[in-house]
Amino acid sequence: MSLNYKLLTPGPLTTTSTVKEAMLVDHCTWDEDYKIITQHIRKHLLQLAKVPEEDYTTVLMQGSGSFCVESVLSSVIGDQDKVLICANGAYGSRMVQMAKRYNIPHVVYQLAENEVPQASRIRELLSEDPTINALAMVHSETTSGILNPLEEISEVVKENKLLFILDAMSSFGGISIPVAEYQIDFLVSSANKCIQGVPGFGFIICNRKALEASKGKARTVSLDLYEQFEAMDVDGKWRFTSPTHTVLAFEQALNELDEEGGINARYQRYKENNDTLREKMAEIGFQSFIGEEQGPFITSFYYPNHPKFEFTHFYEFLKANGYAIYPGKISDIDCFRIGNIGEIYVEDMIQVVELIKTYMEDL
């Protein structure tokens, strides 16, 4: 079995050799050079978001992306607030789970996993409950691969002056998101997604006024978003031990994103990957779960109608031949997922489909 297989997943993902090599240096968290790197990263992320430093700031947070989402929800929604959570997949549902765990006042806009939130329905829910003053949603829901509409929903946010929390975990860095124009107050993403770093921390791009208003609302110590910001903003020192090697890898990954041509160039590569994948899979008889709302990052495919198809065996075959895919996450439909982000190109999409074709012919 190959030990150098590529990851066709939504993150962790396949990284460049130079990103991996950046982790070969050991840093002390108190080291001035390391703190400068942290500050550079924070500013670089604001540049990618195209937001001014006087209006926005970046907070880095140890842990996976879900740690960062939990940090935001538990830190910025006070006991007198109420958040409307759009849920059309596992990650929207995870927000609901977090809200329940912390007794955060919330309303759930529940949808099927192949449906996108509708601005008209959000308006109805706001009319039914005028105490709602915040909206939380996932942008790219990797449960299915669906891409939820931001522009229409941002209009509702503006009309109703809502606090806007966006889980852009698997989309930021891979598609343009007009953060300021859409009045996003807290955008959450992770080091190991479209920026193509490695796991270990996430980041939150925060509207400064909204962040200041959250002071004292946090329900945890280590996930207190405002206190993390307050400490980090002094000189780049993280409050608690940071994943130093991951931070170095992320700095390199940010530089490589710039070298590729920025977010628009990366989006074009990802989109070409995804278009090629879905086209080639359709040619050999595989149907994708999502239609026109399909995002450019990961695709869910129905299991083939073949009595001998068994996912674990299928997965091991692909892995032995150089590619690891993801099992399905749709609630009641048998499917699997193929991601196309990371250091992945059209040739990889063609190769994996050829492997799948061979596998099916040999069943």
QUIDA-V217235 format. One record per pair of residues at least 24 apart in sequence whose C-alpha atoms are under 8 Angstrom apart, sorted by the first residue. I is the first residue (numbers start at 0). GAP is how many residues later the second one is. D is the distance in Angstrom with one decimal. If there is no record, write none. Layout:
{{I	GAP	D} {I	GAP	D}}
//
This chain:
{{0	318	7.6} {0	319	4.7} {0	320	7.5} {1	317	7.4} {1	318	5.5} {1	319	6.8} {1	320	6.2} {3	318	6.8} {4	314	6.3} {4	315	7.6} {4	316	7.4} {4	317	4.0} {4	318	5.0} {4	319	6.6} {5	316	6.0} {5	317	4.8} {5	318	6.2} {6	316	6.0} {6	317	5.0} {6	318	6.6} {6	332	7.9} {7	315	6.6} {7	316	5.7} {7	317	5.0} {7	318	7.4} {7	330	5.5} {7	331	4.4} {7	332	5.6} {7	333	7.2} {7	336	8.0} {8	289	7.3} {8	315	7.4} {8	316	5.8} {8	317	6.0} {8	328	7.7} {8	329	6.2} {8	330	4.3} {8	331	6.9} {8	332	7.3} {9	132	7.0} {9	160	6.7} {9	183	6.7} {9	287	7.0} {9	288	6.4} {9	329	5.4} {9	330	7.5} {9	331	6.6} {10	159	7.7} {10	181	5.6} {10	182	5.1} {10	331	7.9} {11	180	5.3} {11	181	6.6} {11	186	6.5} {11	187	6.4} {12	179	6.8} {12	180	7.0} {12	183	7.0} {12	185	7.7} {12	328	7.0} {12	329	5.3} {12	330	7.7} {13	182	7.6} {13	328	5.1} {13	329	5.3} {13	330	7.2} {14	181	6.0} {14	182	6.7} {14	183	7.6} {14	327	6.1} {14	328	5.5} {15	327	6.3} {17	234	7.4} {18	178	6.9} {18	230	5.0} {18	231	7.4} {18	233	5.7} {18	234	6.0} {19	229	6.5} {20	228	7.8} {21	223	7.6} {21	226	5.8} {21	227	5.2} {21	230	6.8} {22	222	4.7} {22	223	6.8} {22	225	6.1} {22	226	5.7} {23	221	7.5} {24	220	7.2} {25	218	7.5} {25	219	7.0} {26	217	6.3} {26	218	7.7} {27	216	7.7} {28	208	7.2} {28	209	7.8} {28	212	7.0} {28	213	6.9} {28	215	7.0} {29	207	6.8} {34	200	6.5} {34	201	4.5} {34	202	5.7} {35	199	7.6} {35	200	6.4} {36	199	8.0} {36	211	7.8} {36	214	7.4} {37	198	5.5} {37	199	7.8} {37	209	7.5} {38	196	7.4} {38	197	5.4} {40	210	6.4} {40	213	8.0} {43	210	7.7} {44	160	7.8} {45	159	7.2} {47	125	7.4} {47	215	7.6} {48	128	7.0} {48	129	7.1} {48	130	6.3} {49	128	7.5} {49	129	7.4} {49	130	7.9} {50	128	7.1} {50	129	6.3} {53	154	7.8} {54	152	6.0} {54	153	5.6} {54	154	7.6} {55	149	6.8} {55	150	5.4} {55	151	4.5} {55	152	5.0} {56	148	5.9} {56	149	5.3} {56	150	6.6} {56	151	6.2} {57	145	6.8} {57	146	5.7} {57	147	4.5} {57	148	5.9} {57	171	7.9} {58	144	5.6} {58	145	5.2} {58	146	6.5} {58	147	7.4} {58	166	7.6} {58	169	7.0} {58	170	5.5} {58	173	7.5} {59	141	7.0} {59	142	5.9} {59	143	4.3} {59	144	6.4} {59	168	7.9} {60	140	5.6} {60	141	5.4} {60	142	5.8} {60	143	7.8} {60	162	7.8} {60	167	7.6} {61	138	6.3} {61	139	4.3} {61	140	6.4} {61	180	6.3} {61	181	7.1} {62	136	7.9} {62	137	5.3} {62	138	4.7} {62	139	6.6} {63	126	7.0} {63	135	6.9} {63	136	6.1} {63	137	5.7} {63	138	6.2} {64	104	6.7} {64	123	7.5} {64	124	6.2} {64	125	5.2} {64	136	7.2} {64	137	5.4} {66	135	7.9} {66	156	7.6} {67	120	6.6} {67	121	7.8} {67	134	6.1} {67	135	6.8} {67	136	7.1} {67	155	7.7} {68	26	7.5} {68	98	7.0} {68	119	6.5} {69	25	7.6} {69	28	6.5} {69	153	7.6} {70	152	4.8} {70	153	6.3} {70	154	6.0} {71	114	7.5} {71	153	6.5} {72	25	7.6} {72	26	7.2} {73	24	8.0} {73	25	7.7} {73	28	6.9} {73	30	7.7} {73	143	7.8} {73	144	5.7} {73	145	5.7} {73	146	7.3} {73	149	8.0} {73	150	7.8} {74	139	6.4} {74	142	5.5} {74	143	3.8} {74	144	6.3} {74	145	7.8} {74	148	7.7} {74	149	5.9} {74	150	5.9} {74	151	7.5} {75	134	8.0} {75	135	7.4} {75	137	7.8} {75	138	4.8} {75	139	7.9} {75	141	6.2} {75	142	6.8} {76	27	7.0} {76	57	8.0} {76	137	7.5} {76	140	7.2} {77	26	7.4} {77	136	7.7} {77	139	5.6} {77	140	8.0} {78	25	6.5} {78	26	6.8} {79	25	7.8} {80	24	6.6} {80	50	7.4} {80	51	7.0} {80	52	6.4} {80	53	7.6} {81	24	5.0} {81	25	7.5} {81	49	6.5} {81	50	4.8} {81	51	5.8} {81	52	6.3} {82	24	6.3} {82	49	5.8} {82	50	6.2} {82	51	4.5} {82	52	5.4} {82	53	6.8} {83	24	5.8} {83	25	6.9} {83	48	6.5} {83	49	8.0} {83	50	6.1} {83	51	4.8} {83	52	6.2} {84	24	5.9} {84	50	6.0} {84	51	4.8} {84	52	5.9} {85	24	6.2} {85	25	7.7} {85	31	6.8} {85	49	7.8} {85	50	6.4} {85	51	5.1} {85	52	7.5} {86	24	6.1} {86	50	7.0} {86	51	7.7} {87	24	5.5} {87	25	4.7} {87	26	7.4} {87	27	6.7} {87	28	7.0} {87	29	7.8} {87	53	7.6} {88	24	5.3} {88	52	6.3} {88	53	7.8} {88	54	5.5} {88	55	7.2} {88	241	7.7} {89	51	7.8} {89	53	5.9} {89	239	7.6} {90	47	7.0} {90	50	6.7} {90	51	7.9} {90	52	7.3} {91	45	6.4} {91	46	6.0} {91	49	7.8} {101	117	7.5} {105	26	7.8} {112	30	7.8} {112	31	6.7} {112	217	7.0} {113	30	7.3} {113	32	7.0} {113	175	7.4} {113	176	6.0} {115	30	7.8} {115	31	7.8} {115	32	5.5} {115	33	7.1} {115	177	7.8} {116	31	6.8} {116	32	7.4} {117	35	7.4} {118	33	6.0} {118	34	5.2} {118	37	6.6} {121	34	7.6} {122	33	6.9} {132	27	7.9} {132	28	7.5} {132	29	5.0} {132	30	6.3} {133	28	4.7} {133	29	4.3} {133	30	5.9} {133	31	7.6} {134	27	6.5} {134	28	6.1} {134	29	5.1} {134	30	6.1} {135	28	6.1} {135	29	4.6} {135	30	5.9} {135	31	7.7} {136	28	6.6} {136	29	5.4} {136	30	6.1} {137	28	5.9} {137	29	4.5} {137	30	6.3} {138	27	6.7} {138	28	6.0} {138	29	5.3} {138	30	7.8} {138	32	7.0} {139	27	8.0} {139	28	6.5} {139	29	7.3} {139	30	6.0} {139	31	5.9} {139	155	6.9} {140	29	7.9} {141	28	7.4} {141	156	6.6} {142	185	7.6} {142	186	5.3} {142	187	6.3} {143	145	7.2} {143	146	7.1} {143	154	7.7} {143	155	6.6} {143	156	5.5} {143	185	7.1} {143	186	6.6} {143	193	7.8} {144	145	7.1} {144	149	6.0} {144	150	5.6} {144	151	7.8} {144	152	6.8} {144	153	5.0} {144	154	5.0} {144	155	6.3} {145	144	6.4} {145	147	5.6} {145	148	4.7} {145	149	5.2} {146	146	5.8} {146	147	5.9} {146	148	4.7} {147	145	7.4} {149	32	7.7} {150	31	6.9} {153	28	5.1} {153	29	7.0} {153	30	8.0} {154	27	7.5} {156	26	7.5} {157	24	7.9} {157	25	7.1} {162	47	7.8} {168	24	6.9} {169	24	6.2} {169	127	7.4} {170	126	7.6} {172	90	5.4} {172	93	7.8} {173	89	5.6} {173	90	7.5} {173	92	5.8} {173	93	5.0} {173	96	7.4} {174	88	6.1} {174	89	6.6} {174	91	7.7} {174	92	5.3} {175	87	6.5} {175	88	6.8} {184	25	6.5} {190	59	6.4} {192	148	7.8} {192	149	7.4} {193	147	6.5} {193	148	6.5} {194	55	7.8} {194	58	6.2} {194	59	6.3} {194	62	6.7} {194	147	8.0} {195	54	7.6} {195	57	5.9} {195	146	5.6} {195	147	7.5} {196	49	7.4} {196	52	5.9} {196	53	4.8} {196	55	8.0} {196	56	5.5} {197	48	6.0} {197	51	6.8} {197	52	7.0} {198	47	6.8} {199	43	6.0} {199	46	5.9} {200	42	7.1} {200	45	7.5} {200	46	8.0} {266	29	7.8} {268	76	7.2} {269	26	6.0} {269	27	6.6} {269	70	6.4} {269	71	6.0} {269	75	7.9} {270	25	5.0} {270	26	7.6} {271	74	6.8} {272	67	6.0} {272	71	7.8} {272	72	6.1} {272	73	5.0} {272	76	6.4} {273	24	7.4} {273	25	7.7} {273	66	6.2} {275	70	6.8} {275	73	6.7} {275	74	7.4} {276	72	5.4} {276	73	7.0} {276	76	7.3} {279	70	7.2} {279	73	6.6} {280	72	6.3} {283	73	6.6} {295	44	7.8} {296	42	5.9} {296	43	5.6} {296	44	5.9} {297	39	6.7} {297	40	5.6} {297	41	4.0} {297	42	5.9} {297	43	7.7} {298	38	5.4} {298	39	5.5} {298	40	6.3} {299	28	6.9} {299	35	6.3} {299	36	5.6} {299	37	4.3} {299	38	6.6} {300	34	5.3} {300	35	5.5} {300	36	6.1} {300	37	7.9} {301	31	7.6} {301	32	6.1} {301	33	4.3} {301	34	6.7} {302	31	5.8} {302	32	5.0} {302	33	6.9} {307	55	6.5} {308	54	7.5} {310	25	8.0} {313	45	7.6} {316	42	7.8} {317	34	7.6} {317	37	7.0} {317	38	7.6} {320	34	7.9} {322	29	7.1}}
//
